[in-house]
């Protein structure tokens, strides 16, 4: 059975039910600031289908600082997570007191149609499908959300996310000590735009260790959580793959992660194994493997 990590967002109760069509605000989605908000609107198009509008700023914290920007792939995942929060507020109003959280995430992009932004922001249309809805005691306990992303009418990516109720961490997950000495890579080596975005470092015997440079990163680690959110685990896997394989960020066309237990925000080890046009990564805490994933790369 999949057990979801728990982070600081669990301490923020979900907002009271909102009427469909109500304008969304950044604090409605559990965000720390307006600048973190990517979702502009969400409307129903069928019993299980919805349509949303997102705005991706060119100068988003995760994006490169360049004249022409290809958006960081995690903007798809973060948009999907925010869409899930909006969906629960507006349409799944029996989702319970605690906001559901991602336990498995996968995304893929088409580099041929992926938008390149030279102006202020990219306007993205998202078609959303809800499936595998599970109810317990009349309340929504889990569901799967599929988001298809369109730029200027052209599809360029898909993100799938499984959402469940958060679980409490075991003591072993919350108490992993960090290594005593770490060698932090340059941001460019892990596809990060700046030093605060770097999540991994090299520890003893060259092992890659999760050690966020900014433990309160506004996108990856809002609120300085003791446990890693799913999207931060996904980004740690992407960074570890880029560093281990020596490939450019533009080579990444897919990322997937599955969490089976909580991951501490610091000290877990990431192991990467190269395969044909992909890399598998596992996250280890002692003898346990609480998370695993894949990074898909462009064929040479």
C-alpha positions as CSV (number, residue, x, y, z in Angstrom):
1,X,0.0,0.0,0.0
2,X,1.3,3.4,-0.9
3,X,2.0,5.6,2.1
4,X,2.3,9.3,1.4
5,X,4.8,11.6,2.8
6,X,3.6,14.3,5.2
7,X,5.0,17.9,5.0
8,X,4.1,21.1,6.7
9,X,1.1,21.7,4.4
10,X,-0.7,19.1,6.5
11,X,-0.9,21.7,9.3
12,X,-2.9,24.1,7.1
13,X,-6.5,22.9,7.0
14,X,-8.3,23.1,3.7
15,X,-10.4,26.1,2.9
16,X,-14.2,26.0,3.4
17,X,-16.1,24.9,0.3
18,X,-16.2,27.4,-2.5
19,X,-18.8,27.9,-5.2
20,X,-17.7,26.9,-8.7
21,X,-16.7,30.0,-10.6
22,X,-15.3,31.7,-7.6
23,X,-12.0,33.4,-8.5
24,X,-9.0,31.6,-7.0
25,X,-6.5,33.3,-4.7
26,X,-3.0,32.2,-3.9
27,X,-3.8,31.4,-0.3
28,X,-6.8,29.3,-1.4
29,X,-4.3,26.9,-2.9
30,X,-2.1,26.8,0.2
31,X,0.7,28.9,-1.4
32,X,2.9,31.3,0.4
33,X,2.8,34.1,-2.0
34,X,1.0,35.4,-5.1
35,X,4.2,34.9,-7.2
36,X,4.0,31.1,-6.7
37,X,0.5,30.9,-8.2
38,X,0.4,29.3,-11.7
39,X,-3.3,28.5,-12.0
40,X,-5.7,31.3,-13.1
41,X,-9.0,29.5,-13.5
42,X,-10.6,26.1,-13.4
43,X,-14.1,25.2,-14.9
44,X,-16.1,22.0,-15.4
45,X,-16.5,20.6,-18.9
46,X,-18.2,17.3,-18.0
47,X,-18.7,14.9,-15.1
48,X,-15.0,14.0,-15.0
49,X,-13.5,16.7,-17.3
50,X,-12.3,20.2,-16.6
51,X,-10.5,23.0,-18.3
52,X,-8.0,25.4,-16.8
53,X,-5.9,28.3,-17.7
54,X,-2.4,28.7,-16.3
55,X,0.2,31.4,-16.6
56,X,3.9,30.5,-16.4
57,X,6.1,33.6,-15.8
58,X,9.3,33.7,-17.8
59,X,11.2,34.7,-14.6
60,X,9.7,31.9,-12.5
61,X,12.1,30.9,-9.7
62,X,13.0,27.6,-11.3
63,X,13.6,28.9,-14.9
64,X,16.9,29.8,-16.4
65,X,17.7,33.5,-16.6
66,X,17.9,33.8,-20.4
67,X,16.4,35.8,-23.2
68,X,14.5,32.8,-24.5
69,X,13.3,30.4,-21.8
70,X,12.2,26.8,-22.1
71,X,10.1,26.4,-18.9
72,X,11.4,24.0,-16.2
73,X,9.5,20.7,-16.4
74,X,8.4,21.0,-12.8
75,X,6.1,23.8,-13.7
76,X,3.9,21.2,-15.3
77,X,3.9,19.2,-12.1
78,X,3.4,22.2,-9.8
79,X,0.6,23.4,-12.0
80,X,-1.0,20.0,-11.7
81,X,-0.7,20.0,-7.9
82,X,-2.3,23.5,-7.8
83,X,-5.1,22.3,-10.1
84,X,-5.7,19.4,-7.7
85,X,-6.0,21.9,-4.8
86,X,-8.4,24.0,-6.9
87,X,-10.4,20.9,-7.9
88,X,-10.9,19.9,-4.2
89,X,-12.0,23.4,-3.3
90,X,-14.4,23.9,-6.1
91,X,-15.7,20.5,-7.1
92,X,-14.6,17.8,-4.7
93,X,-15.9,19.5,-1.7
94,X,-16.2,16.3,0.3
95,X,-12.5,15.7,0.1
96,X,-12.2,16.0,3.9
97,X,-10.5,18.4,6.3
98,X,-6.9,17.8,5.0
99,X,-5.9,18.6,1.4
100,X,-4.9,15.5,-0.5
101,X,-1.2,15.3,-1.6
102,X,0.7,13.6,-4.4
103,X,2.0,10.1,-3.9
104,X,3.0,9.4,-7.5
105,X,3.7,11.8,-10.3
106,X,4.8,11.3,-13.9
107,X,5.3,13.9,-16.7
108,X,6.4,13.9,-20.3
109,X,7.1,16.8,-22.6
110,X,7.5,17.0,-26.4
111,X,10.6,19.1,-27.1
112,X,9.3,19.8,-30.7
113,X,6.2,21.7,-29.4
114,X,7.4,22.8,-25.9
115,X,6.8,26.6,-25.7
116,X,9.8,28.9,-25.6
117,X,9.1,32.2,-23.8
118,X,10.7,35.5,-24.9
119,X,8.2,37.8,-23.3
120,X,6.7,38.1,-19.8
121,X,4.8,34.8,-19.5
122,X,3.4,31.8,-21.3
123,X,-0.4,31.3,-21.3
124,X,-1.2,27.6,-21.1
125,X,-4.5,25.8,-21.6
126,X,-4.9,22.6,-19.5
127,X,-7.4,19.9,-20.0
128,X,-8.0,18.0,-16.8
129,X,-9.4,14.5,-16.3
130,X,-10.3,12.9,-12.9
131,X,-10.3,9.1,-12.6
132,X,-9.9,6.3,-10.0
133,X,-11.9,8.3,-7.5
134,X,-12.0,6.5,-4.1
135,X,-14.4,7.4,-1.4
136,X,-14.4,6.3,2.2
137,X,-17.2,7.2,4.5
138,X,-18.6,9.4,1.8
139,X,-15.5,11.5,1.6
140,X,-12.9,11.5,-1.2
141,X,-9.9,9.5,-0.1
142,X,-7.9,9.3,-3.3
143,X,-8.0,10.1,-7.0
144,X,-5.9,10.3,-10.1
145,X,-5.6,13.6,-12.1
146,X,-4.4,13.7,-15.7
147,X,-3.5,17.2,-17.1
148,X,-2.8,17.8,-20.8
149,X,-0.9,21.0,-21.5
150,X,-1.4,23.1,-24.6
151,X,0.6,26.2,-25.8
152,X,-1.0,28.3,-28.6
153,X,-3.4,25.4,-29.2
154,X,-0.6,22.8,-29.6
155,X,-0.2,19.9,-27.1
156,X,3.3,19.8,-25.6
157,X,3.1,17.8,-22.4
158,X,1.1,15.6,-20.0
159,X,1.3,15.2,-16.2
160,X,-0.4,12.4,-14.2
161,X,-0.7,12.6,-10.5
162,X,-2.1,10.3,-7.8
163,X,-3.4,12.1,-4.8
164,X,-4.1,10.6,-1.4
165,X,-4.5,11.7,2.2
166,X,-1.2,12.5,4.0
167,X,0.2,10.0,6.5
168,X,2.2,10.5,9.6
169,X,6.0,9.9,9.3
170,X,7.8,7.2,11.3
171,X,10.6,8.3,13.6
172,X,13.2,6.9,11.3
173,X,12.1,9.2,8.5
174,X,12.2,12.4,10.5
175,X,15.5,11.8,12.3
176,X,18.0,11.0,9.5
177,X,21.2,12.9,10.3
178,X,22.9,14.7,7.4
179,X,26.5,13.8,6.4
180,X,29.2,15.7,8.1
181,X,30.9,16.9,4.9
182,X,29.3,17.6,1.6
183,X,30.6,18.8,-1.8
184,X,27.9,20.8,-3.5
185,X,27.9,20.8,-7.4
186,X,27.6,24.0,-9.5
187,X,24.0,24.8,-10.3
188,X,24.6,24.3,-14.1
189,X,25.8,20.7,-13.4
190,X,22.3,19.8,-12.0
191,X,20.2,21.9,-14.3
192,X,19.4,24.5,-11.7
193,X,19.2,28.2,-12.4
194,X,20.8,29.3,-9.2
195,X,22.5,27.9,-6.1
196,X,19.4,28.0,-3.9
197,X,17.7,25.5,-6.3
198,X,20.4,22.8,-5.8
199,X,19.0,19.9,-3.8
200,X,21.8,17.4,-3.9
201,X,25.5,17.2,-2.9
202,X,28.2,14.6,-2.8
203,X,29.0,12.9,0.4
204,X,31.3,10.1,1.5
205,X,32.5,7.7,-1.2
206,X,31.0,10.1,-3.8
207,X,27.4,9.2,-2.9
208,X,24.7,11.7,-3.9
209,X,22.8,13.0,-0.9
210,X,19.7,15.1,-0.7
211,X,20.9,18.3,1.1
212,X,18.9,21.3,-0.1
213,X,20.9,24.5,-0.3
214,X,17.8,26.4,0.6
215,X,15.8,24.3,3.1
216,X,12.8,26.7,2.7
217,X,12.9,27.0,-1.1
218,X,9.6,28.8,-2.0
219,X,8.7,26.4,-4.7
220,X,10.3,23.1,-3.8
221,X,10.2,23.3,0.0
222,X,7.7,26.0,1.1
223,X,7.5,26.3,4.9
224,X,10.7,24.4,5.5
225,X,9.1,21.0,5.8
226,X,10.8,18.2,7.8
227,X,9.8,15.8,5.0
228,X,10.2,16.2,1.2
229,X,7.2,16.9,-0.9
230,X,6.8,14.6,-3.9
231,X,7.8,17.3,-6.4
232,X,11.1,17.9,-4.4
233,X,11.9,14.2,-4.6
234,X,11.2,14.3,-8.3
235,X,13.6,17.3,-8.7
236,X,16.2,15.6,-6.6
237,X,16.0,12.6,-9.0
238,X,16.3,14.8,-12.0
239,X,19.3,16.7,-10.6
240,X,21.1,13.4,-9.6
241,X,20.5,12.0,-13.1
242,X,22.0,15.1,-14.8
243,X,25.0,15.1,-12.5
244,X,25.6,11.3,-12.8
245,X,25.0,11.0,-16.6
246,X,26.6,14.4,-17.6
247,X,23.7,15.3,-19.8
248,X,22.1,18.7,-20.4
249,X,18.7,19.6,-18.9
250,X,17.2,19.8,-22.4
251,X,17.8,16.1,-22.8
252,X,15.1,15.3,-20.2
253,X,11.7,14.6,-21.7
254,X,10.1,12.7,-18.9
255,X,10.2,12.3,-15.1
256,X,8.4,10.0,-12.8
257,X,8.4,9.3,-9.1
258,X,6.6,7.1,-6.6
259,X,6.6,7.5,-2.9
260,X,6.0,4.5,-0.7
261,X,7.1,6.1,2.6
262,X,8.1,9.6,3.9
263,X,11.5,11.0,2.8
264,X,13.4,13.3,5.2
265,X,14.2,16.7,3.9
266,X,17.9,16.1,4.4
267,X,20.3,13.1,4.4
268,X,18.6,10.6,2.1
269,X,20.9,9.0,-0.5
270,X,20.0,9.0,-4.2
271,X,21.4,6.2,-6.4
272,X,21.2,6.4,-10.2
273,X,21.4,3.5,-12.7
274,X,21.6,4.3,-16.4
275,X,19.5,2.4,-18.9
276,X,18.8,2.7,-22.6
277,X,17.6,6.4,-23.0
278,X,16.5,6.5,-19.3
279,X,17.9,6.5,-15.8
280,X,16.4,4.9,-12.8
281,X,16.9,6.4,-9.4
282,X,16.1,5.2,-5.9
283,X,16.0,7.2,-2.7
284,X,17.4,5.4,0.3
285,X,17.1,6.1,4.0
286,X,19.3,3.6,5.8
287,X,18.2,0.2,4.5
288,X,14.8,1.4,3.4
289,X,13.8,2.7,-0.1
290,X,10.9,5.1,0.4
291,X,10.9,6.5,-3.1
292,X,11.9,5.5,-6.7
293,X,11.6,7.0,-10.1
294,X,12.8,7.3,-13.7
295,X,14.2,10.1,-15.8
296,X,13.6,9.7,-19.6
297,X,16.2,11.2,-21.9
298,X,16.1,12.1,-25.6
299,X,17.5,9.4,-27.9
300,X,21.0,10.4,-29.2
